[in-house]
Amino acid sequence: MSRHYHLRSWLAVLLLAALCCVSSVTFAQSPAPPPTSPAPASSDKMTPQTRIQVIRSLQAERVFARVLFPQGEKGLKLKDGKISPNETAIAQQIAEFGAAVKPGDRCVITDIKIKDKEIVLEINGGTKKRQKWYQHIEISGAGASTPIPGGPSPQSLDAHGSSVTLEFDKYVPEISGDQVRAMLNPVFDFKALTGTEAFQKTLPPKLQAAIRDHEVLVGMDKDMVMYSKGRPQQRIRDKDSQGQEYEEWIYGKPPEQVEFVRFKGNEVARLEIMTVDGKKTVRTEREVDLPAPDTEVAEKKPAPKPQAAPTLRRPGEELEYPANRTAGQTQGSQNPQTQTDSSSAPGTTGKVPTSTPPINPNPETPHLAPAS
């Protein structure tokens, strides 16, 4: 028994030693894990690569406007979801320069400029008209330069677009194109499929439901009625019993249902509906309350100046025969030969005749030149 016990003990020790040697050799031959690479330093400022991606993502993007964009160099500014300037200032700019885009209109982002603290997006060509390269060519010679014919006129250089500026506190952060779209949500709708859908989102719920159901409410403006019912089949301009002018849009023809939408100014003042069974419904009480009529104030542009009558005179050239002269003076100046001088013609009174005598009173006799 003791002999077998010692033999087993020695075998166990030898087996344990062999296992230790094998494990040490395997551990020594296993490759060391690769060193971990340091994490890239994070930066909040937009990198040049992201700048290019954002520009490519938004360039030539077609969107729908949610607000009114004025023409001019100022445009709109957007910071922390708030639009500036206020509605009154926008109405004044539109009254002076005109409107570039109205709510619900489709527009195109034509240029993106990413600066230190802001992102400027131009729509519909921007606020400045740019000339083509060939419009800068001039022909010079003999100390003078002349532009080539067919150049742009001053009226063609007027820009009709606008812009919106995203402002940041310190610098433009590291953001993607989708994040920029989310920031522009107060002014642009990137998800709308039609102009009517984009226009509905800018209105209160009651007006949204009316436009969706193709109904007209007293108090709507012309744009709302156009989005709700489309173009009318007939338009009438007339005066009511009180002498006030109105415009009436007629939708439908008998025997179908006919709606008479009467506008006074830019708002619906009266709605008359003639149903198929002959019932007549007239609504005149205001059913919706719209915000302050800034659009009407904006549309009141200054009266154009009357154009001067066409003339062949050069700039700065005075009239040869002003209209404030008397008829006798004008005729005398036109016929200097009829004037007589007392010093040169004795026996004459020296008066200027008020009318020119006929050249030949008797056509049968030849005209004879006066004797010298």
C-alpha positions in Angstrom: 0.0 0.0 0.0 2.7 2.5 1.0 4.6 1.7 -2.2 1.7 2.4 -4.5 0.8 5.5 -2.5 4.3 7.0 -3.0 4.2 6.1 -6.7 1.0 8.0 -7.2 2.3 11.0 -5.3 5.4 11.2 -7.5 3.2 10.9 -10.7 1.0 13.7 -9.5 4.0 15.9 -8.8 5.5 15.2 -12.2 2.2 15.9 -13.9 1.8 19.2 -12.1 5.3 20.3 -13.0 4.7 19.5 -16.7 1.5 21.5 -16.7 3.3 24.5 -15.2 6.1 24.4 -17.8 3.6 24.2 -20.7 1.5 27.1 -19.4 4.6 29.3 -18.9 5.9 28.5 -22.4 2.4 29.3 -23.9 2.2 32.6 -22.0 5.7 33.5 -23.1 4.9 32.8 -26.8 1.5 34.6 -26.9 1.8 38.0 -28.6 1.3 41.1 -26.5 -1.9 43.1 -27.0 -1.5 46.2 -29.3 -1.3 49.5 -27.5 -4.5 51.5 -27.5 -4.5 54.6 -29.8 -5.3 57.8 -28.0 -8.8 59.2 -28.6 -9.0 62.2 -31.0 -9.2 65.5 -29.4 -12.8 66.7 -29.5 -13.4 70.3 -30.8 -16.7 72.2 -30.7 -15.7 74.4 -33.6 -16.8 73.4 -37.1 -14.0 71.7 -39.0 -13.3 72.3 -42.7 -14.5 68.8 -43.6 -17.9 69.4 -41.9 -18.1 72.8 -43.5 -18.0 71.3 -46.9 -20.5 68.6 -46.0 -23.0 71.2 -44.7 -22.7 73.3 -47.8 -23.2 70.3 -50.1 -26.1 69.1 -48.1 -28.0 72.4 -48.3 -26.9 73.8 -51.7 -29.8 74.0 -54.2 -32.3 72.7 -51.6 -35.9 73.4 -52.4 -37.9 74.4 -49.4 -41.2 76.2 -48.5 -41.2 79.5 -46.6 -43.0 79.8 -43.3 -42.7 83.5 -42.9 -42.5 86.7 -45.1 -39.1 87.5 -46.5 -38.3 91.1 -47.5 -36.1 92.1 -50.3 -33.0 94.2 -49.6 -29.6 93.6 -48.1 -30.7 93.0 -44.5 -32.9 89.9 -44.8 -33.9 87.9 -41.7 -31.8 86.8 -38.7 -32.4 83.7 -36.5 -30.9 83.1 -33.1 -32.0 80.6 -30.5 -35.2 80.0 -32.5 -36.2 83.7 -32.5 -36.6 85.7 -35.7 -35.5 89.3 -36.0 -36.4 92.0 -36.9 -40.0 92.2 -35.6 -43.1 92.1 -37.8 -43.4 95.9 -37.9 -39.8 96.3 -39.2 -40.3 93.6 -41.8 -43.5 95.3 -43.0 -41.5 98.6 -43.4 -38.8 96.8 -45.4 -41.4 95.2 -47.6 -43.1 98.5 -48.2 -39.8 100.0 -49.3 -38.2 97.1 -51.2 -41.0 94.6 -51.8 -41.5 91.0 -50.8 -39.1 88.3 -51.9 -41.1 85.2 -50.7 -44.5 84.9 -49.0 -45.5 82.1 -46.6 -46.2 78.9 -48.5 -44.1 79.9 -51.5 -41.4 77.5 -52.8 -37.9 78.9 -52.8 -34.4 77.7 -53.5 -31.3 78.0 -51.3 -28.9 79.3 -53.9 -25.8 80.0 -51.7 -24.4 79.1 -48.2 -21.7 81.1 -46.5 -20.2 79.8 -43.2 -18.4 82.6 -41.3 -16.9 82.7 -37.8 -20.1 83.3 -35.9 -22.9 82.9 -38.4 -24.2 80.9 -41.3 -25.8 82.9 -44.1 -28.2 81.2 -46.5 -29.3 83.1 -49.6 -32.6 82.2 -51.3 -33.7 82.9 -54.9 -30.5 84.5 -55.9 -29.8 86.4 -52.7 -29.8 90.2 -52.1 -27.2 91.2 -54.7 -27.3 90.6 -58.4 -24.0 89.2 -59.7 -22.9 89.8 -63.2 -21.5 87.2 -65.6 -17.8 87.1 -66.4 -18.4 88.3 -69.9 -20.3 91.3 -68.7 -17.1 92.7 -67.2 -15.3 92.8 -70.6 -14.5 96.3 -71.9 -12.8 97.4 -75.1 -10.1 100.0 -74.5 -8.2 102.1 -76.9 -7.0 105.7 -77.5 -7.1 106.3 -73.7 -10.8 105.3 -73.3 -12.6 102.1 -72.5 -16.0 101.1 -73.8 -18.1 98.2 -72.5 -19.2 95.7 -75.1 -22.7 96.1 -76.4 -25.5 94.0 -74.9 -24.5 94.6 -71.3 -26.9 94.5 -68.5 -29.2 97.5 -67.8 -29.4 99.0 -64.3 -32.9 97.5 -63.9 -31.6 94.0 -64.7 -29.1 94.3 -61.8 -31.8 94.6 -59.2 -31.9 91.5 -56.9 -35.2 89.9 -56.0 -34.1 87.4 -53.5 -33.5 87.5 -49.7 -31.4 85.8 -47.0 -31.5 84.3 -43.5 -28.6 84.4 -41.1 -28.1 81.8 -38.3 -26.3 83.5 -35.5 -24.2 81.9 -32.8 -22.6 83.2 -29.6 -18.8 82.4 -30.0 -18.4 80.4 -33.2 -20.2 78.0 -35.5 -20.2 74.7 -33.7 -19.6 71.2 -35.1 -23.1 70.5 -36.5 -24.4 68.5 -39.4 -26.7 69.4 -42.3 -29.8 67.9 -40.5 -29.1 69.9 -37.4 -28.9 73.1 -39.5 -32.3 72.1 -41.0 -33.8 71.8 -37.5 -32.5 75.3 -36.6 -34.1 76.7 -39.7 -37.5 75.2 -38.9 -39.0 78.6 -37.8 -38.5 80.0 -41.3 -38.3 77.0 -43.7 -40.3 73.8 -44.1 -38.1 71.0 -45.5 -40.7 68.2 -45.2 -43.8 69.7 -46.9 -44.7 68.1 -50.2 -46.9 70.9 -51.6 -47.2 74.7 -51.1 -50.7 74.3 -49.6 -49.4 71.9 -47.0 -46.6 74.3 -46.1 -49.0 77.3 -45.9 -51.4 75.4 -43.6 -48.7 74.9 -41.0 -48.3 78.6 -40.6 -51.9 79.2 -39.6 -54.0 78.5 -36.5 -55.8 75.2 -36.2 -59.2 76.6 -37.2 -57.8 78.0 -40.5 -55.8 74.8 -41.1 -59.0 72.7 -40.9 -60.9 75.1 -43.1 -58.2 75.0 -45.8 -58.0 71.2 -45.5 -61.7 70.9 -46.0 -61.8 73.5 -48.8 -64.0 75.9 -46.9 -64.2 79.7 -46.8 -64.5 81.7 -43.5 -65.4 85.3 -43.2 -62.2 87.1 -42.3 -59.9 85.1 -44.5 -57.6 87.0 -46.9 -57.2 86.3 -50.6 -54.2 84.0 -50.2 -56.1 81.8 -47.8 -59.1 81.6 -50.1 -56.8 80.8 -53.0 -55.2 77.9 -51.1 -58.6 76.6 -49.9 -60.7 76.9 -53.1 -58.2 77.5 -55.9 -58.7 80.1 -58.7 -62.3 81.3 -59.1 -64.2 80.6 -62.3 -65.4 84.2 -62.4 -64.4 87.5 -60.8 -66.7 90.6 -60.5 -65.8 94.2 -59.4 -68.7 96.4 -58.4 -70.0 98.8 -55.7 -72.6 98.0 -53.0 -75.6 100.1 -52.0 -73.4 102.3 -49.9 -71.0 103.1 -52.7 -68.1 100.9 -51.4 -66.1 99.0 -53.9 -65.8 95.2 -53.6 -64.5 92.2 -55.5 -66.5 89.0 -55.7 -65.1 85.6 -56.5 -67.6 83.0 -57.8 -67.0 79.3 -57.4 -69.2 76.7 -59.1 -72.0 76.9 -61.7 -75.6 75.9 -61.5 -77.0 73.3 -61.0 -74.0 72.7 -58.8 -73.4 74.5 -55.5 -72.4 78.1 -56.1 -70.4 80.2 -53.6 -70.0 84.0 -53.8 -67.0 85.2 -51.8 -67.0 89.0 -51.5 -63.8 90.8 -50.6 -63.6 94.3 -49.2 -59.9 95.2 -49.4 -58.0 92.0 -48.8 -60.5 90.2 -46.5 -63.6 88.2 -46.9 -66.6 90.4 -45.8 -69.5 88.4 -47.1 -70.1 84.7 -48.1 -73.2 83.6 -49.9 -73.8 79.9 -50.6 -76.5 78.6 -53.0 -77.0 74.9 -52.5 -78.3 72.4 -55.0 -81.7 72.2 -53.4 -82.2 76.0 -53.7 -81.3 77.0 -50.1 -79.4 80.3 -49.6 -77.0 81.0 -46.8 -75.4 84.3 -46.2 -72.6 84.9 -43.6 -71.3 88.4 -42.8 -70.0 88.0 -39.2 -66.3 87.6 -38.8 -65.4 84.0 -38.1 -61.6 84.2 -37.8 -59.3 86.8 -36.3 -56.1 87.4 -38.2 -53.0 89.1 -36.8 -52.2 92.7 -37.5 -52.4 93.4 -41.3 -48.7 93.8 -41.8 -48.9 92.3 -45.2 -51.3 95.0 -46.3 -49.1 97.7 -45.0 -46.1 96.1 -46.8 -47.9 95.9 -50.1 -48.6 99.7 -50.1 -45.6 100.7 -52.0 -44.9 104.4 -52.7 -46.6 105.8 -55.7 -44.4 105.7 -58.8 -43.1 109.0 -60.0 -44.6 110.2 -63.3 -42.3 109.6 -66.2 -41.1 112.6 -68.2 -42.4 113.1 -71.7 -40.0 111.7 -74.4 -37.7 114.3 -75.8 -34.7 114.6 -78.2 -32.9 117.1 -76.0 -29.6 116.2 -74.4 -29.4 116.1 -70.6 -29.0 119.7 -69.3 -30.1 121.3 -72.6 -32.5 124.2 -72.2 -35.6 124.9 -74.2 -35.0 127.1 -77.2 -38.5 128.5 -77.1 -39.8 128.3 -73.5 -43.5 127.9 -73.1 -43.8 130.9 -70.7 -43.1 133.3 -73.6 -46.0 135.2 -75.2 -47.3 134.2 -78.6 -46.1 137.4 -80.1 -42.6 136.9 -78.7 -42.5 133.4 -80.0 -43.6 134.3 -83.4 -41.2 137.2 -83.5 -38.3 134.9 -82.6 -39.4 132.3 -85.1 -39.6 135.1 -87.9 -36.7 137.4 -87.2 -37.0 138.8 -90.7 -40.4 140.3 -90.0 -39.0 142.4 -87.1 -38.2 146.0 -88.1 -35.9 148.4 -86.4 -36.6 152.2 -86.3 -32.9 153.0 -87.0 -32.7 150.7 -90.1 -36.2 151.4 -91.6 -37.1 155.1 -91.4 -40.8 155.9 -91.4 -41.8 152.7 -89.6 -43.1 152.4 -86.1 -40.6 149.7 -85.1 -43.4 147.4 -83.9 -43.2 143.7 -84.4 -46.2 142.3 -86.4 -48.2 139.8 -84.4 -48.9 137.6 -87.4 -47.0 136.5 -90.5 -48.4 137.8 -93.8 -49.2 135.3 -96.5 -46.4 134.5 -98.9 -48.5 134.9 -102.1 -52.1 136.0 -101.6 -52.9 135.7 -105.3 -51.8 132.3 -106.6 -52.4 133.3 -110.2 -49.6 135.9 -110.2 -46.1 134.8 -109.8 -44.3 135.6 -106.5 -41.8 138.4 -107.0 -39.0 139.0 -104.7 -39.0 142.5 -103.1 -36.8 145.1 -104.7 -33.6 145.7 -102.8 
